Amino acid sequence: MSLIVLSIPLFFVLMGAEWVAGRLRGRRVFRGPDVFANLSLGAAQTVFGAVAGGLLAGTYVALYSVRLFEIPATSAWAWVALFLGTDFCYYWFHRVSHRTHLGWMGHAPHHQSEDFNLSVALRQGPVQPLFSRAFYLPLALVGFPPAMFATAVALNTLYQFWVHTELIDRLGPLEWVFVTPSHHRVHHACNGRYLDKNHGAMLIVWDRLFGTFEPEREPVTYGTVAPVRTFNPLRAAWRPFREAWSLMRRTPRLWDKLRFWFMPPEWMPPGVTDPHVPVEPGRARYEVSPSRRVVFYLAVVGVLTLGVTVLFLFKGGALSGPWKLAFAAWFLASLGGLGGVLEGRPWARWVEAVRLMLLPLAVAAI
């Protein structure tokens, strides 16, 4: 995680470069409200990782204690094997997260943006690590040391940042082996032939081997099949859970309620009607038109909130569990409050008033 946190300045530099490149080509790469939601959800997952880091790492360490082999971190071949193993495990996590309700609830926020730019790479499901980390546990049992594993996962994650762009075209022979922006545009599409394709992180060979590869052939419509229609990060993160719970409650038979979580997101239990509406190319994107005053507030207070959050990520490791949970609650209020201000919700001003009063306490605790 430290490698990813340390890369935050680089992320913003590259996003700035993408914005400049887009302007030079006469293209509007970013929309402010969408960028706000993307960055907020990315920060939410990082905060969750900081709060639940002991739980996420503890299971790996426990399995490593009964490892089958002693793998030295100084071996170049061990690093090659680990990078391949990490990418292979990620492929299966990613594929399962698209093909089960249980996995899709945590992963769906990453696909909700109707744009495709580098800020979308930072948009993540806050609680997704609870699901994804389980797929890496075989690496602990094999014998890859925790610090070695953490480095490989961080580098695997960092690679995925640059493929979230429309400004890089196809890359020739590299397309046969590595995941490229063209491949990942297909993955983020919600129209027709592109659904649930190209799950690889670094290597596209897994998709070619297991039958989930699809080249970019037609215009892409981004987002989820059922558009989320909100820039409030808290509502966006909760939406997949609310929809899944609603469907499960409407399911008549107990057996269908149990297997519901392991069925594909498009699966409808017997006795439940929820018509699937095909996505048409060029579907209109969700928009809001905040006033200049709201934009100014979000720019100032949003940057302040982001700064406090980064401070927590760097120094919050020394905090006790209750203080970490308290900061997480304050951060969740920030997501809901700022998102509510952006969308003109009357209750948002009261949420913001309370959390801003608590801001000095949050800083003092860190």
Secondary structure, 3 states (H helix, E strand, C coil): CHHHHHCHHHHHHHHHHHHHHHHHCCCCCCCHHHHHHHHHHHHHHHHHHHHCHHHHHHHHHHHHCCCCCCCCCCCHHHHHHHHHHHHHHHHHHHHHHHHCHHHHHHHHHHHCCCCCCHHHHHCCCCCCHHHHHHHHHHHHHHCCCHHHHHHHHHHHHHHCCCCCCCCCCCCHHHHHCECCHHHHHHHCECCHHHCCCCCCCCECHHHHHHCCCCCCCCCCCECCCCCCCCCCHHHHHHHHHHHHHHHHHHCCCHHHHHHHHHCCCCCCCCCCCCCCCCCCCCCCCCCCCCCHHHHHHHHHHHHHHHHHHHHHHHHHHHCCHHHHHHHHHHHHHHHHHHHHHHCCCCCHHHHHHHHHHHHHHHHHHC
